[in-house]
């Protein structure tokens, strides 16, 4: 996520009046600090709709946890934070999180006293990214074994593509090979050699490849157990 903007020189109470006015415009009766909730609003003679808003100067985990707790007793829950130019109220991932949890998100401009609705407090189901889902499933199915430990960040990820490139390099060894010679190892051998993503291959002549210095070094590392 993007780093939060510098905390402005305001107290959280500065958000109360703009948020109160925002809810009153929707016909709610609003009161502050009710049973631990920053803002409580009700509408209707029978008070059938209960809205809770939690105020913070910036988007934090504590704010989210408070809001999730309020979902147990309120019909609608808003998070209200100070509007910024580059804070987390501008982060699309924050908006998706709020929608996923069914929380509303309000950005409060303290200079203008204006409130902008960034996310509505309603149940949300994200639209499935079919292309990304297919890519994940294909990569999972294509990998041989389980070569990468979850949480790894300091070494290259052993993707299915990398596995095929290594297999091609091992088959070439100190000699040469044509893509069709490597088809049994990688159906896309021609693409692997031509794209040369890792710099391991050199085209000796049209249609014939050998290993580069980087390729030989990589195989040596594997032989020494420094790569998997």
N, CA, C and O of each residue as an XYZ file, in Angstrom:
912
protein
N       0.823     -1.192      0.000
C       0.000      0.000      0.000
C       0.869      1.258      0.000
O       2.022      1.232      0.432
N       0.294      2.365     -0.494
C       1.020      3.621     -0.488
C       1.207      4.096      0.938
O       0.341      3.853      1.778
N       2.349      4.790      1.250
C       2.550      5.296      2.601
C       1.513      6.346      2.937
O       1.116      7.129      2.075
N       1.069      6.368      4.190
C       0.083      7.348      4.605
C       0.683      8.741      4.556
O       1.880      8.922      4.777
N      -0.159      9.726      4.265
C       0.317     11.098      4.222
C       0.657     11.550      5.633
O       0.211     10.949      6.610
N       1.444     12.608      5.735
C       1.812     13.147      7.029
C       0.562     13.549      7.799
O      -0.322     14.200      7.243
N       0.479     13.171      9.064
C      -0.695     13.467      9.869
C      -0.898     14.963      9.996
O       0.015     15.656     10.447
N      -2.059     15.496      9.617
C      -2.296     16.929      9.693
C      -2.451     17.368     11.134
O      -2.711     16.541     12.007
N      -2.294     18.676     11.402
C      -2.366     19.170     12.787
C      -3.801     19.348     13.238
O      -4.201     20.453     13.605
N      -4.583     18.278     13.218
C      -5.973     18.315     13.636
C      -6.208     17.205     14.648
O      -5.454     16.234     14.714
N      -7.261     17.364     15.430
C      -7.719     16.286     16.297
C      -8.842     15.550     15.586
O      -9.468     16.088     14.673
N      -9.095     14.318     16.007
C     -10.160     13.535     15.376
C     -11.519     14.200     15.536
O     -12.413     14.000     14.713
N     -11.675     14.989     16.592
C     -12.964     15.668     16.805
C     -13.276     16.653     15.688
O     -14.435     17.024     15.499
N     -12.246     17.087     14.934
C     -12.483     18.023     13.838
C     -13.306     17.391     12.725
O     -13.919     18.101     11.928
N     -13.327     16.064     12.662
C     -14.100     15.384     11.629
C     -15.576     15.277     11.997
O     -16.416     15.007     11.138
N     -15.890     15.487     13.266
C     -17.246     15.193     13.730
C     -18.310     16.050     13.063
O     -19.300     15.522     12.556
N     -18.123     17.357     13.057
C     -19.168     18.228     12.525
C     -19.427     18.004     11.032
O     -20.590     17.955     10.632
N     -18.393     17.865     10.190
C     -18.683     17.572      8.781
C     -19.412     16.248      8.589
O     -20.322     16.152      7.765
N     -19.015     15.225      9.348
C     -19.681     13.920      9.224
C     -21.107     14.005      9.756
O     -22.020     13.417      9.177
N     -21.302     14.727     10.848
C     -22.646     14.925     11.406
C     -23.545     15.607     10.379
O     -24.682     15.189     10.162
N     -23.025     16.660      9.750
C     -23.814     17.378      8.739
C     -24.131     16.473      7.546
O     -25.235     16.519      7.004
N     -23.165     15.656      7.145
C     -23.358     14.728      6.025
C     -24.501     13.765      6.310
O     -25.332     13.513      5.437
N     -24.550     13.230      7.511
C     -25.596     12.270      7.871
C     -26.941     12.964      8.089
O     -27.991     12.415      7.754
N     -26.903     14.164      8.649
C     -28.153     14.900      8.857
C     -28.815     15.243      7.531
O     -30.043     15.282      7.449
N     -28.025     15.490      6.494
C     -28.580     15.776      5.174
C     -29.339     14.576      4.613
O     -30.176     14.719      3.722
N     -29.034     13.390      5.148
C     -29.728     12.175      4.706
C     -30.905     11.829      5.617
O     -31.507     10.761      5.500
N     -31.221     12.755      6.528
C     -32.383     12.553      7.386
C     -32.103     11.833      8.683
O     -33.036     11.369      9.338
N     -30.849     11.724      9.075
C     -30.512     11.033     10.315
C     -30.454     12.011     11.480
O     -30.154     13.193     11.312
N     -30.749     11.490     12.659
C     -30.510     12.226     13.895
C     -29.171     11.736     14.438
O     -28.989     10.543     14.679
N     -28.241     12.663     14.629
C     -26.849     12.281     14.889
C     -26.410     12.729     16.281
O     -26.711     13.836     16.727
N     -25.686     11.829     16.953
C     -25.103     12.152     18.254
C     -23.716     11.537     18.329
O     -23.446     10.500     17.724
N     -22.838     12.194     19.083
C     -21.460     11.734     19.190
C     -21.176     10.949     20.458
O     -21.835     11.136     21.481
N     -20.185     10.065     20.379
C     -19.699      9.280     21.522
C     -20.842      8.581     22.256
O     -21.155      8.905     23.402
N     -21.452      7.623     21.574
C     -22.528      6.843     22.172
C     -22.054      5.405     22.343
O     -21.816      4.699     21.363
N     -21.921      4.981     23.582
C     -21.501      3.601     23.896
C     -20.206      3.230     23.183
O     -20.084      2.132     22.641
N     -19.251      4.135     23.183
C     -17.946      3.862     22.591
C     -17.851      4.120     21.104
O     -16.763      4.023     20.537
N     -18.961      4.449     20.450
C     -18.941      4.748     19.010
C     -18.751      6.244     18.796
O     -19.398      7.047     19.467
N     -17.892      6.624     17.891
C     -17.618      8.040     17.653
C     -18.869      8.786     17.213
O     -19.173      9.865     17.721
N     -19.589      8.200     16.266
C     -20.795      8.839     15.724
C     -21.890      7.789     15.618
O     -21.668      6.689     15.112
N     -23.074      8.144     16.101
C     -24.228      7.255     15.960
C     -25.370      8.053     15.352
O     -25.686      9.150     15.812
N     -25.981      7.503     14.326
C     -27.085      8.175     13.644
C     -28.238      7.198     13.494
O     -28.040      6.026     13.176
N     -29.446      7.697     13.728
C     -30.641      6.872     13.566
C     -31.638      7.622     12.702
O     -31.620      8.851     12.636
N     -32.508      6.872     12.041
C     -33.490      7.501     11.159
C     -34.817      6.763     11.300
O     -34.852      5.537     11.407
N     -35.878      7.507     11.297
C     -37.204      6.907     11.417
C     -37.707      6.958     12.835
O     -36.923      6.920     13.783
N     -39.007      7.045     12.986
C     -39.612      7.143     14.308
C     -39.287      5.923     15.163
O     -39.148      6.027     16.381
N     -39.166      4.774     14.518
C     -38.874      3.552     15.272
C     -37.376      3.274     15.341
O     -36.947      2.236     15.846
N     -36.575      4.229     14.818
C     -35.119      4.087     14.816
C     -34.706      2.744     14.218
O     -33.875      2.021     14.767
N     -35.314      2.440     13.078
C     -35.085      1.139     12.456
C     -33.761      1.056     11.717
O     -33.299     -0.038     11.394
N     -33.142      2.212     11.443
C     -31.849      2.219     10.763
C     -30.807      2.827     11.692
O     -30.935      3.973     12.122
N     -29.786      2.056     11.990
C     -28.713      2.512     12.882
C     -27.416      2.601     12.091
O     -26.967      1.618     11.502
N     -26.822      3.782     12.083
C     -25.570      4.009     11.364
C     -24.493      4.408     12.360
O     -24.721      5.241     13.238
N     -23.327      3.812     12.217
C     -22.187      4.145     13.069
C     -21.042      4.626     12.186
O     -20.782      4.051     11.129
N     -20.370      5.667     12.616
C     -19.179      6.154     11.906
C     -18.031      6.251     12.896
O     -18.203      6.733     14.015
N     -16.868      5.794     12.482
C     -15.659      5.885     13.295
C     -14.712      6.902     12.642
O     -14.518      6.881     11.426
N     -14.136      7.772     13.439
C     -13.321      8.879     12.939
C     -11.839      8.634     13.212
O     -11.455      8.251     14.317
N     -11.024      8.857     12.204
C      -9.564      8.782     12.352
C      -8.932      9.767     11.376
O      -9.502     10.081     10.331
N      -7.749     10.247     11.737
C      -7.068     11.188     10.853
C      -6.554     10.501      9.591
O      -6.414     11.141      8.549
N      -6.271      9.193      9.681
C      -5.793      8.450      8.514
C      -6.289      7.016      8.610
O      -6.776      6.582      9.654
N      -6.161      6.298      7.525
C      -6.638      4.915      7.458
C      -5.641      4.010      8.171
O      -4.471      3.951      7.793
N      -6.100      3.310      9.194
C      -5.230      2.430      9.981
C      -5.912      1.087     10.217
O      -7.122      0.945     10.037
N      -5.118      0.116     10.620
C      -5.668     -1.193     10.955
C      -6.617     -1.085     12.133
O      -7.653     -1.750     12.155
N      -6.280     -0.258     13.112
C      -7.138     -0.091     14.283
C      -8.511      0.430     13.876
O      -9.526      0.012     14.434
N      -8.547      1.335     12.910
C      -9.822      1.859     12.417
C     -10.655      0.743     11.799
O     -11.859      0.657     12.040
N     -10.016     -0.111     11.003
C     -10.727     -1.221     10.369
C     -11.263     -2.183     11.429
O     -12.401     -2.642     11.335
N     -10.445     -2.484     12.431
C     -10.874     -3.403     13.486
C     -12.060     -2.844     14.266
O     -12.981     -3.581     14.618
N     -12.035     -1.548     14.533
C     -13.165     -0.922     15.217
C     -14.436     -1.047     14.376
O     -15.505     -1.383     14.885
N     -14.298     -0.773     13.090
C     -15.452     -0.813     12.200
C     -16.025     -2.218     12.085
O     -17.242     -2.398     12.088
N     -15.142     -3.220     11.982
C     -15.612     -4.610     11.899
C     -16.390     -4.978     13.159
O     -17.394     -5.686     13.086
N     -15.933     -4.502     14.302
C     -16.653     -4.763     15.547
C     -18.026     -4.099     15.535
O     -18.991     -4.668     16.044
N     -18.123     -2.892     14.956
C     -19.400     -2.162     14.915
C     -20.407     -2.841     13.978
O     -21.613     -2.646     14.126
N     -19.928     -3.627     13.027
C     -20.832     -4.315     12.105
C     -21.782     -5.256     12.837
O     -22.841     -5.602     12.315
N     -21.413     -5.663     14.021
C     -22.232     -6.607     14.788
C     -23.479     -5.951     15.352
O     -24.429     -6.641     15.720
N     -23.486     -4.607     15.425
C     -24.622     -3.943     16.069
C     -25.271     -2.865     15.209
O     -26.316     -2.331     15.581
N     -24.671     -2.534     14.061
C     -25.196     -1.449     13.238
C     -25.625     -1.959     11.873
O     -25.151     -2.993     11.402
N     -26.532     -1.216     11.244
C     -26.966     -1.563      9.891
C     -25.940     -1.110      8.858
O     -25.670     -1.818      7.888
N     -25.385      0.052      9.069
C     -24.378      0.604      8.164
C     -23.229      1.164      8.992
O     -23.449      1.771     10.040
N     -22.000      0.958      8.518
C     -20.822      1.462      9.220
C     -19.940      2.229      8.242
O     -19.602      1.739      7.165
N     -19.579      3.442      8.645
C     -18.690      4.283      7.848
C     -17.340      4.446      8.553
O     -17.264      4.485      9.781
N     -16.297      4.539      7.762
C     -15.001      4.996      8.232
C     -14.832      6.413      7.689
O     -15.042      6.650      6.499
N     -14.458      7.342      8.540
C     -14.264      8.723      8.101
C     -12.831      9.135      8.393
O     -12.386      9.092      9.540
N     -12.111      9.536      7.351
C     -10.713      9.949      7.501
C     -10.496     11.280      6.789
O     -11.311     11.701      5.967
N      -9.388     11.931      7.117
C      -9.070     13.218      6.505
C      -8.684     13.016      5.044
O      -7.857     12.160      4.731
N      -9.276     13.797      4.158
C      -8.938     13.727      2.734
C      -7.485     14.141      2.526
O      -6.979     15.035      3.205
N      -6.819     13.478      1.574
C      -5.414     13.778      1.303
C      -5.153     13.700     -0.188
O      -6.015     13.291     -0.967
N      -3.951     14.098     -0.572
C      -3.568     14.031     -1.981
C      -2.926     12.693     -2.336
O      -3.076     12.200     -3.454
N      -2.211     12.112     -1.378
C      -1.510     10.863     -1.678
C      -1.564      9.863     -0.526
O      -0.703      8.991     -0.414
N      -2.574      9.993      0.325
C      -2.714      9.066      1.443
C      -3.461      7.818      1.033
O      -3.699      7.579     -0.151
N      -3.825      7.034      2.009
C      -4.456      5.755      1.703
C      -5.899      5.887      1.238
O      -6.467      4.937      0.701
N      -6.488      7.047      1.436
C      -7.818      7.251      0.869
C      -7.755      7.289     -0.649
O      -8.789      7.223     -1.314
N      -6.532      7.396     -1.214
C      -6.353      7.400     -2.666
C      -5.884      6.039     -3.185
O      -5.646      5.875     -4.382
N      -5.756      5.087     -2.303
C      -5.266      3.763     -2.679
C      -6.441      2.868     -3.058
O      -7.325      2.619     -2.238
N      -6.451      2.383     -4.300
C      -7.560      1.553     -4.775
C      -7.715      0.292     -3.936
O      -8.823     -0.230     -3.811
N      -6.617     -0.207     -3.357
C      -6.702     -1.419     -2.549
C      -7.475     -1.178     -1.261
O      -8.157     -2.072     -0.761
N      -7.366      0.035     -0.726
C      -8.130      0.394      0.472
C      -9.625      0.407      0.158
O     -10.441     -0.060      0.953
N      -9.972      0.945     -1.005
C     -11.383      0.968     -1.397
C     -11.920     -0.448     -1.575
O     -13.039     -0.753     -1.163
N     -11.112     -1.311     -2.193
C     -11.553     -2.701     -2.370
C     -11.734     -3.392     -1.027
O     -12.673     -4.167     -0.845
N     -10.837     -3.114     -0.087
C     -10.951     -3.705      1.251
C     -12.241     -3.261      1.924
O     -12.956     -4.083      2.498
N     -12.542     -1.977      1.858
C     -13.763     -1.471      2.479
C     -14.995     -2.109      1.845
O     -15.931     -2.495      2.546
N     -14.991     -2.217      0.527
C     -16.141     -2.818     -0.157
C     -16.274     -4.299      0.187
O     -17.378     -4.814      0.365
N     -15.132     -4.968      0.278
C     -15.154     -6.387      0.609
C     -15.757     -6.612      1.989
O     -16.474     -7.588      2.207
N     -15.464     -5.703      2.924
C     -15.962     -5.829      4.289
C     -17.354     -5.226      4.453
O     -17.974     -5.369      5.507
N     -17.844     -4.554      3.412
C     -19.154     -3.920      3.511
C     -19.130     -2.620      4.285
O     -20.149     -2.214      4.844
N     -17.971     -1.952      4.327
C     -17.820     -0.702      5.062
C     -17.872      0.490      4.117
O     -17.416      0.415      2.976
N     -18.433      1.588      4.606
C     -18.386      2.822      3.844
C     -17.115      3.575      4.183
O     -16.593      3.446      5.291
N     -16.609      4.366      3.236
C     -15.410      5.158      3.472
C     -15.687      6.599      3.065
O     -16.107      6.869      1.940
N     -15.447      7.525      3.999
C     -15.668      8.947      3.766
C     -14.348      9.693      3.860
O     -13.559      9.456      4.774
N     -14.108     10.595      2.915
C     -12.948     11.484      2.971
C     -13.440     12.865      3.353
O     -14.293     13.437      2.673
N     -12.906     13.402      4.436
C     -13.378     14.675      4.977
C     -12.343     15.770      4.697
O     -11.199     15.694      5.145
N     -12.773     16.786      3.947
C     -11.933     17.958      3.694
C     -12.185     18.947      4.823
O     -13.222     19.610      4.853
N     -11.239     19.047      5.751
C     -11.456     19.871      6.940
C     -11.438     21.360      6.636
O     -12.022     22.149      7.379
N     -10.776     21.754      5.553
C     -10.750     23.173      5.205
C     -12.096     23.619      4.644
O     -12.566     24.717      4.943
N     -12.708     22.773      3.838
C     -13.987     23.111      3.223
C     -15.181     22.573      4.006
O     -16.319     22.982      3.777
N     -14.913     21.655      4.928
C     -16.000     21.025      5.655
C     -16.826     20.101      4.784
O     -17.993     19.835      5.069
N     -16.198     19.608      3.700
C     -16.908     18.777      2.730
C     -16.595     17.305      2.960
O     -15.500     16.946      3.392
N     -17.587     16.457      2.661
C     -17.433     15.008      2.811
C     -17.651     14.341      1.456
O     -18.654     14.586      0.787
N     -16.701     13.499      1.063
C     -16.803     12.767     -0.199
C     -16.953     11.282      0.096
O     -16.191     10.715      0.879
N     -17.932     10.664     -0.531
C     -18.130      9.223     -0.355
C     -17.187      8.483     -1.291
O     -17.310      8.598     -2.511
N     -16.256      7.731     -0.740
C     -15.326      6.939     -1.540
C     -15.825      5.511     -1.726
O     -15.550      4.883     -2.749
N     -16.544      5.007     -0.758
C     -17.116      3.650     -0.849
C     -18.418      3.631     -0.073
O     -18.505      4.175      1.028
N     -19.420      3.009     -0.646
C     -20.713      2.876      0.018
C     -20.694      1.678      0.967
O     -20.071      0.658      0.671
N     -21.378      1.802      2.109
C     -21.423      0.678      3.058
C     -22.452     -0.355      2.630
O     -23.590     -0.340      3.100
N     -22.056     -1.239      1.749
C     -22.979     -2.253      1.247
C     -22.209     -3.535      0.984
O     -21.008     -3.486      0.718
N     -22.878     -4.688      1.054
C     -22.203     -5.958      0.743
C     -21.576     -5.896     -0.638
O     -22.154     -5.325     -1.563
N     -20.411     -6.475     -0.778
C     -19.649     -6.363     -2.030
C     -19.076     -7.709     -2.425
O     -18.546     -8.444     -1.591
N     -19.187     -8.021     -3.690
C     -18.544     -9.216     -4.227
C     -17.689     -8.778     -5.400
O     -18.228     -8.347     -6.420
N     -16.365     -8.874     -5.288
C     -15.503     -8.405     -6.373
C     -15.738     -9.178     -7.659
O     -15.970    -10.386     -7.641
N     -15.675     -8.468     -8.769
C     -15.829     -9.117    -10.066
C     -14.635    -10.031    -10.316
O     -13.486     -9.616    -10.164
N     -14.903    -11.249    -10.693
C     -13.831    -12.227    -10.895
C     -12.945    -11.822    -12.073
O     -13.433    -11.507    -13.159
N     -11.647    -11.837    -11.835
C     -10.676    -11.572    -12.899
C     -10.349    -12.917    -13.543
O      -9.452    -13.629    -13.092
N     -11.082    -13.256    -14.598
C     -10.955    -14.580    -15.193
C      -9.585    -14.814    -15.805
O      -9.058    -15.924    -15.738
N      -8.997    -13.775    -16.403
C      -7.674    -13.927    -17.018
C      -6.613    -14.202    -15.944
O      -5.747    -15.059    -16.121
N      -6.691    -13.475    -14.844
C      -5.721    -13.690    -13.771
C      -5.923    -15.056    -13.133
O      -4.958    -15.748    -12.811
N      -7.186    -15.441    -12.951
C      -7.478    -16.758    -12.381
C      -6.912    -17.858    -13.264
O      -6.308    -18.809    -12.769
N      -7.109    -17.727    -14.583
C      -6.600    -18.733    -15.514
C      -5.072    -18.790    -15.478
O      -4.486    -19.870    -15.556
N      -4.428    -17.620    -15.360
C      -2.965    -17.582    -15.314
C      -2.436    -18.277    -14.062
O      -1.445    -19.006    -14.115
N      -3.110    -18.041    -12.934
C      -2.693    -18.686    -11.683
C      -2.853    -20.200    -11.775
O      -1.958    -20.952    -11.389
N      -3.996    -20.637    -12.288
C      -4.238    -22.078    -12.405
C      -3.239    -22.734    -13.362
O      -2.766    -23.842    -13.105
N      -2.922    -22.054    -14.458
C      -1.978    -22.610    -15.428
C      -0.587    -22.727    -14.825
O       0.093    -23.736    -15.013
N      -0.163    -21.696    -14.099
C       1.160    -21.727    -13.480
C       1.229    -22.839    -12.432
O       2.222    -23.562    -12.348
N       0.168    -22.969    -11.639
C       0.135    -24.008    -10.606
C       0.253    -25.392    -11.231
O       1.002    -26.239    -10.743
N      -0.485    -25.617    -12.307
C      -0.488    -26.928    -12.952
C       0.813    -27.213    -13.689
O       1.211    -28.370    -13.825
N       1.480    -26.159    -14.167
C       2.678    -26.349    -14.991
C       3.936    -26.602    -14.182
O       4.878    -27.208    -14.693
N       3.979    -26.161    -12.949
C       5.193    -26.351    -12.152
C       5.387    -27.827    -11.821
O       4.430    -28.552    -11.550
N       6.620    -28.243    -11.851
C       6.955    -29.609    -11.469
C       7.302    -29.626     -9.990
O       8.258    -28.985     -9.554
N       6.519    -30.361     -9.233
C       6.749    -30.383     -7.796
C       6.350    -29.055     -7.168
O       5.498    -28.332     -7.684
N       6.993    -28.751     -6.030
C       6.739    -27.516     -5.289
C       8.084    -26.843     -5.030
O       8.610    -26.930     -3.921
N       8.657    -26.162     -6.052
C      10.043    -25.694     -5.961
C      10.257    -24.384     -5.227
O      11.403    -24.011     -4.975
N       9.197    -23.672     -4.874
C       9.364    -22.361     -4.238
C       8.619    -22.321     -2.912
O       7.422    -22.604     -2.859
N       9.328    -21.970     -1.837
C       8.696    -21.866     -0.532
C       7.893    -20.579     -0.458
O       8.370    -19.520     -0.868
N       6.682    -20.666      0.061
C       5.858    -19.476      0.233
C       6.541    -18.466      1.138
O       7.106    -18.827      2.170
N       6.486    -17.194      0.747
C       7.120    -16.129      1.521
C       8.523    -15.815      1.064
O       9.158    -14.918      1.618
N       9.038    -16.535      0.058
C      10.389    -16.282     -0.432
C      10.447    -14.915     -1.107
O       9.540    -14.558     -1.859
N      11.504    -14.149     -0.844
C      11.637    -12.831     -1.465
C      13.066    -12.497     -1.863
O      13.299    -11.527     -2.585
N      14.028    -13.296     -1.397
C      15.428    -12.947     -1.648
C      16.085    -13.812     -2.709
O      17.304    -13.773     -2.879
N      15.294    -14.583     -3.416
C      15.851    -15.419     -4.472
C      14.831    -15.507     -5.595
O      13.635    -15.333     -5.363
N      15.297    -15.778     -6.822
C      14.358    -15.864     -7.940
C      13.304    -16.950     -7.688
O      13.621    -18.033     -7.197
N      12.061    -16.647     -8.028
C      10.994    -17.623     -7.876
C      11.129    -18.687     -8.964
O      11.289    -18.374    -10.143
N      11.062    -19.945     -8.544
C      11.174    -21.039     -9.496
C       9.818    -21.243    -10.174
O       9.021    -22.088     -9.768
N       9.580    -20.443    -11.221
C       8.335    -20.565    -11.974
C       8.420    -21.750    -12.923
O       9.485    -22.331    -13.133
N       7.263    -22.092    -13.494
C       7.247    -23.175    -14.480
C       8.108    -22.802    -15.683
O       8.779    -23.661    -16.256
N       8.093    -21.543    -16.064
C       8.905    -21.091    -17.203
C      10.395    -21.259    -16.895
O      11.165    -21.720    -17.737
N      10.785    -20.880    -15.680
C      12.189    -21.016    -15.289
C      12.596    -22.486    -15.268
O      13.708    -22.835    -15.664
N      11.697    -23.337    -14.807
C      11.990    -24.773    -14.802
C      12.249    -25.274    -16.226
O      13.166    -26.065    -16.448
N      11.449    -24.819    -17.181
C      11.635    -25.261    -18.563
C      12.938    -24.715    -19.143
O      13.630    -25.402    -19.894
N      13.263    -23.474    -18.786
C      14.509    -22.883    -19.280
C      15.724    -23.631    -18.739
O      16.692    -23.861    -19.463
N      15.667    -24.007    -17.466
C      16.767    -24.775    -16.867
C      16.884    -26.136    -17.546
O      17.985    -26.603    -17.836
N      15.741    -26.766    -17.795
C      15.772    -28.078    -18.457
C      16.414    -27.969    -19.834
O      17.186    -28.844    -20.227
N      16.105    -26.914    -20.567
C      16.720    -26.703    -21.881
C      18.222    -26.481    -21.750
O      19.006    -27.026    -22.526
N      18.615    -25.683    -20.772
C      20.033    -25.402    -20.570
C      20.797    -26.676    -20.201
O      21.900    -26.911    -20.694
N      20.209    -27.484    -19.342
C      20.867    -28.731    -18.954
C      21.007    -29.678    -20.149
O      22.005    -30.390    -20.268
N      20.021    -29.683    -21.016
C      20.090    -30.553    -22.189
C      21.153    -30.079    -23.171
O      21.807    -30.902    -23.812
N      21.335    -28.776    -23.299
C      22.350    -28.233    -24.198
C      23.748    -28.493    -23.648
O      24.650    -28.907    -24.376
N      23.914    -28.240    -22.334
C      25.208    -28.487    -21.693
C      26.344    -27.777    -22.410
O      26.275    -26.571    -22.647
N      27.391    -28.522    -22.756
C      28.551    -27.944    -23.443
C      28.424    -28.021    -24.964
O      29.339    -27.652    -25.700
N      27.280    -28.505    -25.412
C      27.099    -28.639    -26.852
C      26.158    -27.597    -27.417
O      26.104    -26.464    -26.939
N      25.427    -27.987    -28.429
C      24.443    -27.111    -29.057
C      23.142    -27.890    -29.233
O      23.110    -29.114    -29.106
N      22.089    -27.167    -29.523
C      20.799    -27.828    -29.725
C      19.889    -26.932    -30.551
O      20.030    -25.709    -30.575
N      18.962    -27.577    -31.217
C      17.923    -26.871    -31.944
C      16.631    -26.952    -31.127
O      16.465    -27.888    -30.345
N      15.729    -26.008    -31.286
C      14.481    -26.042    -30.515
C      13.758    -27.374    -30.625
O      13.210    -27.863    -29.637
N      13.748    -27.975    -31.825
C      13.022    -29.226    -31.983
C      13.660    -30.357    -31.190
O      12.996    -31.341    -30.865
N      14.960    -30.218    -30.873
C      15.622    -31.237    -30.057
C      15.162    -31.189    -28.604
O      15.340    -32.145    -27.849
N      14.567    -30.056    -28.228
C      14.205    -29.843    -26.820
C      12.705    -29.880    -26.583
O      12.245    -29.623    -25.471
N      11.938    -30.200    -27.621
C      10.488    -30.196    -27.519
C       9.974    -31.155    -26.447
O       8.929    -30.917    -25.843
N      10.714    -32.237    -26.217
C      10.265    -33.197    -25.210
C      10.423    -32.637    -23.794
O       9.830    -33.152    -22.846
N      11.222    -31.586    -23.662
C      11.419    -30.947    -22.362
C      10.506    -29.741    -22.177
O      10.020    -29.467    -21.079
N      10.285    -29.028    -23.282
C       9.448    -27.823    -23.230
C       8.779    -27.638    -24.582
O       9.455    -27.454    -25.594
N       7.468    -27.686    -24.600
C       6.760    -27.526    -25.873
C       7.023    -26.161    -26.494
O       6.909    -25.993    -27.708
N       7.379    -25.179    -25.652
C       7.688    -23.841    -26.153
C       9.194    -23.591    -26.186
O       9.639    -22.458    -26.000
N       9.971    -24.631    -26.421
C      11.441    -24.515    -26.407
C      11.931    -23.409    -27.340
O      12.843    -22.660    -26.988
N      11.335    -23.305    -28.519
C      11.750    -22.273    -29.462
C      11.592    -20.886    -28.873
O      12.465    -20.034    -29.034
N      10.492    -20.661    -28.198
C      10.244    -19.364    -27.562
C      11.211    -19.126    -26.406
O      11.723    -18.020    -26.233
N      11.455    -20.171    -25.617
C      12.380    -20.048    -24.484
C      13.770    -19.635    -24.962
O      14.396    -18.752    -24.376
N      14.252    -20.279    -26.033
C      15.586    -19.963    -26.549
C      15.609    -18.586    -27.204
O      16.571    -17.836    -27.035
N      14.578    -18.253    -27.937
C      14.556    -16.976    -28.662
C      14.411    -15.789    -27.712
O      15.120    -14.791    -27.846
N      13.494    -15.900    -26.756
C      13.287    -14.792    -25.815
C      14.484    -14.620    -24.888
O      14.860    -13.498    -24.548
N      15.083    -15.750    -24.478
C      16.309    -15.705    -23.672
C      16.144    -14.770    -22.474
O      16.971    -13.886    -22.249
N      15.084    -14.969    -21.720
C      14.750    -14.079    -20.611
C      15.869    -13.944    -19.601
O      16.102    -12.852    -19.081
N      16.568    -15.029    -19.314
C      17.600    -15.026    -18.273
C      19.012    -14.829    -18.815
O      19.978    -14.790    -18.053
N      19.123    -14.705    -20.134
C      20.446    -14.513    -20.724
C      21.304    -15.748    -20.735
O      22.530    -15.641    -20.739
N      20.693    -16.931    -20.741
C      21.459    -18.181    -20.652
C      21.837    -18.754    -22.016
O      22.675    -19.653    -22.095
N      21.234    -18.251    -23.079
C      21.414    -18.875    -24.389
C      22.023    -17.895    -25.402
O      21.819    -16.683    -25.334
N      22.772    -18.470    -26.338
C      23.373    -17.699    -27.429
C      23.073    -18.431    -28.730
O      23.231    -19.649    -28.815
N      22.646    -17.697    -29.726
C      22.397    -18.323    -31.031
C      23.726    -18.424    -31.779
O      24.310    -17.420    -32.187
N      24.184    -19.657    -31.946
C      25.460    -19.869    -32.621
C      25.326    -19.655    -34.124
O      26.205    -19.080    -34.765
N      24.229    -20.120    -34.665
C      23.873    -19.897    -36.069
C      22.366    -20.053    -36.177
O      21.750    -20.544    -35.231
N      21.753    -19.669    -37.256
C      20.295    -19.733    -37.349
C      19.729    -21.092    -36.934
O      20.051    -22.125    -37.521
N      18.880    -21.060    -35.910
C      18.208    -22.277    -35.466
C      19.013    -23.165    -34.557
O      18.541    -24.235    -34.172
N      20.232    -22.753    -34.194
C      21.092    -23.573    -33.335
C      21.584    -22.710    -32.173
O      22.054    -21.590    -32.376
N      21.471    -23.241    -30.956
C      21.808    -22.470    -29.761
C      22.821    -23.204    -28.891
O      22.904    -24.432    -28.888
N      23.590    -22.402    -28.154
C      24.493    -22.932    -27.143
C      24.322    -22.084    -25.881
O      23.558    -21.119    -25.868
N      25.037    -22.455    -24.830
C      24.914    -21.707    -23.581
C      25.848    -20.504    -23.565
O      26.954    -20.554    -24.104
N      25.393    -19.433    -22.945
C      26.237    -18.265    -22.698
C      27.035    -18.516    -21.427
O      26.851    -19.536    -20.763
N      27.917    -17.589    -21.091
C      28.661    -17.701    -19.832
C      27.704    -17.721    -18.646
O      27.911    -18.450    -17.677
N      26.643    -16.900    -18.740
C      25.656    -16.863    -17.653
C      24.941    -18.204    -17.521
O      24.637    -18.647    -16.413
N      24.675    -18.847    -18.659
C      24.020    -20.144    -18.625
C      24.896    -21.204    -17.986
O      24.422    -22.009    -17.185
N      26.180    -21.204    -18.341
C      27.099    -22.182    -17.745
C      27.274    -21.919    -16.253
O      27.384    -22.851    -15.457
N      27.298    -20.644    -15.886
C      27.423    -20.291    -14.471
C      26.203    -20.764    -13.686
O      26.322    -21.244    -12.559
N      25.034    -20.621    -14.296
C      23.807    -21.065    -13.643
C      23.835    -22.571    -13.414
O      23.463    -23.035    -12.336
N      24.268    -23.340    -14.407
C      24.340    -24.792    -14.242
C      25.356    -25.175    -13.174
O      25.157    -26.133    -12.427
N      26.444    -24.419    -13.112
C      27.454    -24.688    -12.080
C      26.874    -24.440    -10.697
O      27.150    -25.187     -9.757
N      26.063    -23.380    -10.574
C      25.433    -23.087     -9.283
C      24.496    -24.219     -8.877
O      24.448    -24.609     -7.710
N      23.754    -24.742     -9.847
C      22.863    -25.865     -9.556
C      23.652    -27.073     -9.100
O      23.268    -27.776     -8.166
N      24.768    -27.298     -9.783
C      25.619    -28.418     -9.412
C      26.182    -28.279     -8.017
O      26.446    -29.272     -7.338
N      26.369    -27.006     -7.580
C      26.907    -26.768     -6.248
C      25.804    -26.683     -5.186
O      26.072    -26.513     -3.997
N      24.555    -26.809     -5.655
C      23.447    -26.791     -4.706
C      22.986    -25.424     -4.303
O      22.205    -25.304     -3.358
N      23.441    -24.356     -4.990
C      23.039    -23.004     -4.622
C      21.746    -22.578     -5.290
O      21.197    -21.528     -4.957
N      21.250    -23.375     -6.229
C      19.948    -23.147     -6.833
C      19.174    -24.461     -6.789
O      19.739    -25.551     -6.690
N      17.866    -24.305     -6.866
C      17.023    -25.500     -6.916
C      16.238    -25.489     -8.220
O      15.458    -26.405     -8.478
